[in-house]
């Protein structure tokens, strides 16, 4: 006699939809917040002067603003963030009226690295992951609650100025 066991694994749900969206979705900005979120300083203006295309400049300003709000980087098209693009165009490039083309990955990563440098943030790496896992081994002795461990990971990344995974 042969018995087949079917195990159905359910996903562990640690974050609510709202919590997940706050961490990993492009922020939805209110009109009143855009002035602050997309404000540029001398560092930003110097970086913008090194960029050739309007698309690269707008991409930088968008990444910078979203990073300020969420401490994370997002991949997006200009179409997906149309209201924010329009605000940036009206504020910084009012003379520009043509349609925008896609930004290359190289430009996106270059802009991202500039923001890393500005805020002295490091990318998540294998070396950091080893340190994080050692830290988690200590934490799990205190509590094995998934939400506690998740929050601790986020906090540990923030304390060590590493972009969260």
Secondary structure, DSSP 8 states (H G I E B T S, - for coil): --------------S-HHHHHHHHS-----HHHHHHHT---HHHHHHHHH--SHHHHHHHHHHHHHHHHHSS-----TTTTHHHHHHHHHHH-TT--S------HHHHHHHHHHHHHHHT-B---HHHHHHHHHHHHHHHHH---HHHHHHHHHHHHHHTTB---
